[in-house]
């Protein structure tokens, strides 16, 4: 019998990538603030807004996530099966039990959030609970608890902050530029001091333009860095979760089933859920090519299944995990072939 460790396995690769991502984002963040101050934005205003947003996002990330997804905290009496699985996994991994929540939506998915293991929340959807067997649900929750144990949830919360801030500055800059006409004069005949007024308007438009361009560049850089970290952390959570439970086949079955079922969810619902993809067990993507598919928060399904198949082989249970034949086809189904 394969010996299952009592804690989530340490992932040095994930730890190194988290440190590198935070370091690089910190450099970009400092440069971003320096540019804002250089073009005349008040340093006090910059620090106050940035600090306030960061503190709110870090300290209240669990409440914000539950509010945004419609999650509600449930008791063991309300969801005994869900709490039973969480209790077993926490006992196995020696983790504090997180707050358990359920979101009333048919979209089959789950996510974890919270700044520390003691302040963590694990939320699953009613669509996931309805579709998965107990061993598959255990695989999904072991994946989510791995995020909590490795603290990459908190790192992703901080890492995504810079992109949010840069996006807000870009939007405000564009609104400011449009409201001010980007330096457009009123067309008066000017008098004494008229040229000076035009110069002031031109310099103001230049400041707005610089802020917008720099903010857009910062947003792009933070976007790419957080996406790269997100893809790796999903593979790390799959690996750690499967090692903890010793059942990579169950996790692979859940992953395949969830991915196939997501393709049947109405496009409108998928697009509403896309902003939370970085925290979901499987990405909620609408059909077709989009930025979400080109710069995905998750690695390809076949890469995740291949990793789980290698783990199954190491456990002495050679397995071949197949994808649904055609996502969205009525005849597509979960394929789990164990040899």
DALIN-V253841 format. One record per residue. N is the residue number from 0. RES is the residue in one small letter. SS is DSSP state (H for helix, E for strand, L for the rest). PHI is phi in degrees with one decimal (NA if undefined). PSI is psi in whole degrees, 0 to 359 (none if undefined). Layout:
<<N/RES/SS/PHI/PSI> <N/RES/SS/PHI/PSI>>
//
This chain:
<<0/x/L/NA/136> <1/x/L/-71.6/132> <2/x/L/-78.6/126> <3/x/L/-98.9/126> <4/x/L/-66.1/153> <5/x/L/-82.5/345> <6/x/L/-125.1/162> <7/x/L/-63.9/134> <8/x/L/-63.5/138> <9/x/L/-66.5/132> <10/x/L/-115.1/97> <11/x/H/-66.6/327> <12/x/H/-62.8/318> <13/x/H/-65.7/316> <14/x/H/-60.2/316> <15/x/H/-63.8/319> <16/x/H/-68.9/325> <17/x/H/-66.0/316> <18/x/H/-62.7/315> <19/x/H/-64.0/316> <20/x/H/-63.1/314> <21/x/H/-63.8/321> <22/x/H/-63.2/312> <23/x/H/-65.5/319> <24/x/H/-65.9/326> <25/x/H/-62.9/318> <26/x/H/-62.5/316> <27/x/H/-64.3/321> <28/x/H/-62.7/314> <29/x/H/-61.7/316> <30/x/H/-62.8/321> <31/x/H/-62.3/312> <32/x/H/-64.3/321> <33/x/H/-61.5/319> <34/x/H/-66.5/317> <35/x/H/-59.8/317> <36/x/H/-67.9/322> <37/x/H/-64.1/327> <38/x/L/-88.3/4> <39/x/L/109.0/2> <40/x/L/-72.9/139> <41/x/L/-61.0/125> <42/x/H/-58.7/321> <43/x/H/-63.5/318> <44/x/H/-65.2/316> <45/x/H/-60.9/310> <46/x/H/-65.1/320> <47/x/H/-63.9/313> <48/x/H/-67.4/313> <49/x/H/-62.6/314> <50/x/H/-64.6/319> <51/x/H/-64.5/315> <52/x/H/-64.9/317> <53/x/H/-63.0/316> <54/x/H/-63.1/317> <55/x/H/-65.2/316> <56/x/H/-67.6/324> <57/x/H/-77.4/312> <58/x/H/-77.9/331> <59/x/L/-115.9/23> <60/x/H/-60.7/322> <61/x/H/-66.1/316> <62/x/H/-68.1/320> <63/x/H/-62.3/316> <64/x/H/-64.8/316> <65/x/H/-65.4/319> <66/x/H/-64.4/316> <67/x/H/-67.7/327> <68/x/H/-96.6/356> <69/x/L/76.4/23> <70/x/E/-75.2/147> <71/x/E/-129.7/139> <72/x/E/-71.0/134> <73/x/L/-121.0/150> <74/x/L/-94.8/166> <75/x/L/-58.6/328> <76/x/L/-68.3/327> <77/x/L/-79.1/322> <78/x/L/-133.9/73> <79/x/H/-63.8/320> <80/x/H/-65.1/315> <81/x/H/-63.4/313> <82/x/H/-65.3/325> <83/x/H/-62.5/318> <84/x/H/-65.3/315> <85/x/H/-62.6/318> <86/x/H/-60.0/316> <87/x/H/-64.8/317> <88/x/H/-68.7/322> <89/x/H/-66.7/321> <90/x/H/-65.6/322> <91/x/H/-69.9/323> <92/x/H/-97.7/355> <93/x/L/61.6/39> <94/x/L/-102.8/148> <95/x/L/-62.5/143> <96/x/L/-70.5/128> <97/x/L/-78.7/168> <98/x/E/-66.9/136> <99/x/E/-108.0/129> <100/x/E/-134.8/160> <101/x/E/-132.3/136> <102/x/E/-107.0/128> <103/x/L/-81.9/85> <104/x/L/-150.5/150> <105/x/L/-76.7/346> <106/x/L/-64.7/116> <107/x/L/-78.4/109> <108/x/L/-164.5/176> <109/x/E/-156.4/158> <110/x/E/-155.5/160> <111/x/E/-124.3/147> <112/x/E/-149.7/173> <113/x/L/123.2/147> <114/x/L/-80.9/337> <115/x/L/-143.0/163> <116/x/H/-56.9/328> <117/x/H/-77.4/346> <118/x/H/-117.8/28> <119/x/L/-86.3/155> <120/x/E/-132.0/132> <121/x/E/-114.6/125> <122/x/E/-123.8/132> <123/x/E/-122.4/158> <124/x/E/-94.5/158> <125/x/H/-64.6/330> <126/x/H/-64.0/324> <127/x/H/-70.6/315> <128/x/H/-60.6/324> <129/x/H/-73.3/332> <130/x/H/-95.6/334> <131/x/L/-98.6/145> <132/x/L/-74.7/169> <133/x/H/-61.9/316> <134/x/H/-67.1/328> <135/x/H/-71.1/319> <136/x/H/-62.5/321> <137/x/H/-61.3/320> <138/x/H/-63.3/316> <139/x/H/-63.4/314> <140/x/H/-70.7/329> <141/x/H/-65.3/324> <142/x/H/-61.6/312> <143/x/H/-67.6/320> <144/x/H/-67.8/334> <145/x/H/-63.2/321> <146/x/H/-59.0/319> <147/x/H/-66.6/313> <148/x/H/-62.2/320> <149/x/H/-85.7/357> <150/x/L/61.7/19> <151/x/H/-75.1/344> <152/x/H/-63.0/314> <153/x/H/-65.2/320> <154/x/H/-64.0/318> <155/x/H/-65.1/325> <156/x/H/-62.9/314> <157/x/H/-69.1/318> <158/x/H/-63.6/323> <159/x/H/-76.3/346> <160/x/H/-60.6/316> <161/x/H/-61.2/318> <162/x/H/-62.7/319> <163/x/H/-63.3/315> <164/x/H/-62.8/314> <165/x/H/-63.2/322> <166/x/H/-63.9/319> <167/x/H/-64.5/316> <168/x/H/-62.9/318> <169/x/H/-59.7/314> <170/x/H/-64.8/314> <171/x/H/-63.4/322> <172/x/H/-64.3/318> <173/x/H/-65.6/317> <174/x/H/-62.4/319> <175/x/H/-64.1/318> <176/x/H/-65.5/319> <177/x/H/-68.2/322> <178/x/H/-66.2/324> <179/x/H/-91.9/1> <180/x/H/70.0/17> <181/x/H/50.0/45> <182/x/H/89.5/10> <183/x/L/-69.5/130> <184/x/L/-80.6/163> <185/x/L/-80.6/356> <186/x/L/82.3/14> <187/x/L/-68.8/167> <188/x/L/-79.4/0> <189/x/L/75.6/211> <190/x/L/130.6/199> <191/x/L/-65.6/134> <192/x/L/83.9/1> <193/x/H/-63.8/318> <194/x/H/-63.9/323> <195/x/H/-62.2/322> <196/x/H/-64.5/319> <197/x/H/-63.3/321> <198/x/H/-62.8/319> <199/x/H/-63.7/319> <200/x/H/-66.5/320> <201/x/H/-64.4/318> <202/x/H/-67.0/324> <203/x/H/-64.6/319> <204/x/H/-64.6/322> <205/x/H/-64.8/319> <206/x/H/-61.6/314> <207/x/H/-61.4/318> <208/x/H/-64.0/317> <209/x/H/-62.9/316> <210/x/H/-61.9/317> <211/x/H/-64.2/314> <212/x/H/-64.8/314> <213/x/H/-64.7/318> <214/x/H/-63.2/319> <215/x/H/-63.7/320> <216/x/H/-66.1/319> <217/x/H/-64.0/319> <218/x/H/-60.9/317> <219/x/H/-63.2/316> <220/x/H/-64.3/314> <221/x/H/-65.6/325> <222/x/H/-61.0/311> <223/x/H/-66.0/319> <224/x/H/-66.2/316> <225/x/H/-70.0/326> <226/x/H/-65.7/319> <227/x/H/-62.7/316> <228/x/H/-65.1/319> <229/x/H/-61.8/317> <230/x/H/-63.4/319> <231/x/H/-69.5/320> <232/x/H/-67.3/332> <233/x/H/-68.5/318> <234/x/H/-63.3/319> <235/x/H/-63.7/320> <236/x/H/-69.5/322> <237/x/H/-58.6/312> <238/x/H/-64.0/311> <239/x/H/-66.4/320> <240/x/H/-64.6/318> <241/x/H/-67.6/323> <242/x/H/-67.1/321> <243/x/H/-63.0/312> <244/x/H/-83.3/337> <245/x/L/73.3/17> <246/x/L/-130.6/69> <247/x/H/-61.8/331> <248/x/H/-65.1/322> <249/x/H/-67.6/320> <250/x/H/-65.9/320> <251/x/H/-63.9/320> <252/x/H/-63.9/318> <253/x/H/-64.4/316> <254/x/H/-62.1/315> <255/x/H/-66.2/317> <256/x/H/-64.8/314> <257/x/H/-63.1/315> <258/x/H/-62.2/318> <259/x/H/-66.3/319> <260/x/H/-70.5/328> <261/x/H/-60.6/326> <262/x/L/-66.9/345> <263/x/L/-94.3/353> <264/x/L/-74.2/141> <265/x/L/-53.5/140> <266/x/H/-56.0/323> <267/x/H/-60.1/318> <268/x/H/-69.1/323> <269/x/H/-64.9/316> <270/x/H/-65.2/327> <271/x/H/-67.8/332> <272/x/H/-90.8/345> <273/x/H/-55.9/324> <274/x/H/-59.9/341> <275/x/H/-100.9/9> <276/x/H/-58.1/324> <277/x/H/-61.7/339> <278/x/H/-106.9/353> <279/x/E/-79.4/158> <280/x/L/-64.5/318> <281/x/L/-135.4/143> <282/x/L/-69.7/139> <283/x/L/-92.9/96> <284/x/L/-116.9/134> <285/x/L/-74.7/157> <286/x/L/-64.8/151> <287/x/L/100.6/172> <288/x/L/-88.0/132> <289/x/L/-149.6/174> <290/x/H/-60.2/328> <291/x/H/-65.9/327> <292/x/H/-85.6/331> <293/x/H/-76.4/325> <294/x/L/-121.9/65> <295/x/L/-69.0/150> <296/x/L/-80.5/345> <297/x/L/-124.7/150> <298/x/L/-70.0/164> <299/x/L/-59.6/151> <300/x/H/-59.3/319> <301/x/H/-64.4/328> <302/x/H/-68.2/321> <303/x/H/-68.5/319> <304/x/H/-67.8/323> <305/x/H/-63.6/320> <306/x/H/-63.9/318> <307/x/H/-67.3/326> <308/x/H/-65.6/321> <309/x/H/-65.3/321> <310/x/H/-64.8/319> <311/x/H/-60.6/320> <312/x/H/-64.7/321> <313/x/H/-65.1/329> <314/x/L/-81.9/3> <315/x/L/80.5/20> <316/x/L/-127.5/73> <317/x/L/-53.3/133> <318/x/E/-144.7/154> <319/x/E/-124.5/119> <320/x/E/-104.2/127> <321/x/E/-108.9/152> <322/x/L/-84.4/160> <323/x/L/-57.7/142> <324/x/L/-58.1/317> <325/x/L/-151.2/109> <326/x/L/-58.6/129> <327/x/L/97.1/344> <328/x/L/-74.3/138> <329/x/L/-59.0/333> <330/x/L/-89.2/357> <331/x/L/-71.2/147> <332/x/L/-150.7/171> <333/x/L/-77.1/134> <334/x/E/-115.7/121> <335/x/E/-136.4/104> <336/x/E/-110.3/118> <337/x/E/-110.9/123> <338/x/L/-95.2/none>>
//
